[in-house]
């Protein structure tokens, strides 16, 4: 996560979804503590359009007025900083982990331990690396291989932009955790919906209850919900089905 992404369409989507899940009495996640793990870094001096999609407000008008006004205020004040998102109080019972992701593998393990300690007693953990899970694309078979921190860290030029398979497992195994939410940016390996099917199928081999929700505007992205219990999984599925039906122009339950 970088400051330049703050208040872009990706942030709007994340908080629109999370507010629907955490801020309403009828939601199964209402009242539960959320630990948001930002994978903070300063970037690599990239010259691209990342973070520039801030012209979405007219399209989203009326979907969540408080969120719209809050993010627009951040942009108008030129305060595109991640800490501003916490100050806005967009979510109930949420806390945010801001420690910058180090580039050296040894330091990465120390960072991971700090993040796990931070989230130790939360029922919900959401991880938000820029690019999502570290995977290797197999175009011929239209599938992905998950990369681990211990064995494949060096294969990624910018490993601080990813979460590795063993890191997801560590968060999932936290003692009080009920749901782990994993962000994934979709690439060009093959068709987006097929990417989601492939990733979801692979996750289901490791985690019993998996849901996937696709955010469609601009560059598509997906949120995977890894639930520990069938009860939470089923109630969350109903809530997400209602959400995606209401906002079908922007969201799809996969």
FENSULZI-V448702 format. One record per residue. RES is the residue in three letters. D_CENTER is the distance of its C-alpha to the mean C-alpha in whole Angstrom. Layout:
RES,D_CENTER
RES,D_CENTER
This chain:
UNK,10
UNK,14
UNK,16
UNK,17
UNK,13
UNK,14
UNK,15
UNK,14
UNK,13
UNK,10
UNK,10
UNK,12
UNK,10
UNK,7
UNK,10
UNK,12
UNK,10
UNK,10
UNK,14
UNK,15
UNK,14
UNK,15
UNK,18
UNK,20
UNK,23
UNK,22
UNK,19
UNK,19
UNK,16
UNK,18
UNK,20
UNK,17
UNK,16
UNK,12
UNK,12
UNK,9
UNK,9
UNK,9
UNK,10
UNK,13
UNK,16
UNK,18
UNK,18
UNK,21
UNK,23
UNK,21
UNK,23
UNK,21
UNK,20
UNK,16
UNK,15
UNK,19
UNK,18
UNK,19
UNK,21
UNK,19
UNK,21
UNK,24
UNK,22
UNK,20
UNK,23
UNK,23
UNK,20
UNK,19
UNK,22
UNK,21
UNK,18
UNK,19
UNK,22
UNK,20
UNK,18
UNK,21
UNK,23
UNK,21
UNK,21
UNK,25
UNK,25
UNK,24
UNK,22
UNK,19
UNK,17
UNK,14
UNK,17
UNK,18
UNK,15
UNK,16
UNK,19
UNK,19
UNK,18
UNK,16
UNK,15
UNK,17
UNK,17
UNK,14
UNK,15
UNK,13
UNK,13
UNK,15
UNK,17
UNK,17
UNK,16
UNK,19
UNK,21
UNK,23
UNK,22
UNK,24
UNK,23
UNK,19
UNK,21
UNK,22
UNK,18
UNK,17
UNK,19
UNK,19
UNK,15
UNK,16
UNK,19
UNK,17
UNK,15
UNK,18
UNK,19
UNK,16
UNK,16
UNK,12
UNK,10
UNK,6
UNK,5
UNK,4
UNK,7
UNK,9
UNK,9
UNK,7
UNK,10
UNK,14
UNK,16
UNK,19
UNK,20
UNK,23
UNK,24
UNK,28
UNK,26
UNK,23
UNK,21
UNK,19
UNK,20
UNK,17
UNK,18
UNK,19
UNK,19
UNK,22
UNK,24
UNK,22
UNK,20
UNK,23
UNK,22
UNK,19
UNK,21
UNK,18
UNK,16
UNK,15
UNK,12
UNK,11
UNK,11
UNK,14
UNK,15
UNK,17
UNK,14
UNK,12
UNK,15
UNK,16
UNK,13
UNK,14
UNK,18
UNK,18
UNK,21
UNK,20
UNK,16
UNK,16
UNK,12
UNK,10
UNK,6
UNK,5
UNK,3
UNK,6
UNK,9
UNK,12
UNK,15
UNK,19
UNK,20
UNK,21
UNK,20
UNK,17
UNK,17
UNK,19
UNK,16
UNK,14
UNK,17
UNK,18
UNK,15
UNK,15
UNK,18
UNK,18
UNK,15
UNK,18
UNK,20
UNK,19
UNK,17
UNK,19
UNK,17
UNK,14
UNK,13
UNK,11
UNK,11
UNK,11
UNK,11
UNK,14
UNK,15
UNK,16
UNK,14
UNK,12
UNK,9
UNK,8
UNK,6
UNK,8
UNK,10
UNK,12
UNK,15
UNK,18
UNK,20
UNK,22
UNK,22
UNK,19
UNK,18
UNK,20
UNK,20
UNK,16
UNK,17
UNK,20
UNK,18
UNK,15
UNK,18
UNK,20
UNK,17
UNK,17
UNK,20
UNK,21
UNK,19
UNK,19
UNK,20
UNK,16
UNK,14
UNK,15
UNK,15
UNK,16
